[in-house]
Amino acid sequence: MDAVAAWPQDIVLSRRGLRMGFEIERKFLLRNDRWRKLAARKLTIRQAYLSSNGRNSIRVRIRNDETATLTVK
């Protein structure tokens, strides 16, 4: 795959030519727990997928049992 073609602006998602951002999830392995003392607050997040078919997904995230966000991708 050409590296340039992987950029979000190059991905066309509809026949109308509308473009949408492309999410890339990155994970990093940390060597120790020193980052913990830099954390300003603690946040509990629960997440569930309500629907997912490979191209589209509907996700709900609940933060600290107070607020929820529904994401449609």
C-alpha positions in Angstrom: 0.0 0.0 0.0 1.3 3.5 -0.8 1.9 5.4 2.4 0.2 8.5 1.0 -3.0 6.7 0.2 -3.4 5.8 3.8 -3.9 9.4 5.0 -7.5 10.2 6.1 -8.1 12.8 3.4 -7.6 10.2 0.7 -10.3 7.9 1.9 -13.6 8.6 0.2 -16.6 7.0 2.1 -19.6 7.8 -0.1 -20.7 8.2 -3.7 -21.1 11.9 -3.1 -17.4 12.3 -2.5 -17.7 13.2 1.2 -14.6 12.5 3.2 -14.4 11.4 6.8 -11.5 11.1 9.2 -9.9 7.7 9.6 -9.1 6.6 13.2 -5.8 5.0 13.9 -5.4 3.4 17.3 -1.8 3.3 18.7 -0.7 1.4 21.8 2.6 1.8 23.6 4.3 -0.5 26.1 5.6 1.5 29.1 8.7 0.4 31.0 7.6 1.4 34.5 4.8 3.1 36.5 6.5 6.5 36.8 3.7 8.1 34.6 1.2 7.5 37.4 2.5 10.4 39.6 2.0 12.7 36.6 -1.7 11.8 36.2 -4.0 14.7 37.3 -7.1 12.6 37.9 -8.6 9.1 37.7 -11.4 8.4 35.3 -13.4 5.1 35.0 -14.6 4.3 31.5 -16.9 1.5 30.5 -17.3 0.8 26.8 -19.6 -1.4 24.7 -20.3 -1.9 21.1 -24.1 -1.8 20.3 -23.5 -2.8 16.6 -20.5 -3.5 14.4 -20.4 -5.0 10.9 -16.8 -4.4 9.9 -17.4 -1.0 8.1 -19.7 0.7 10.6 -20.0 0.6 14.4 -22.1 2.1 17.2 -20.3 2.4 20.5 -21.3 3.8 23.9 -18.8 5.0 26.5 -19.8 5.7 30.1 -17.5 7.9 32.1 -17.6 7.7 35.9 -21.2 6.5 35.8 -22.1 10.1 35.1 -22.0 10.9 31.4 -22.3 8.8 28.3 -21.1 9.3 24.7 -22.6 7.5 21.7 -20.3 7.3 18.7 -21.4 6.3 15.2 -18.6 5.4 12.8 
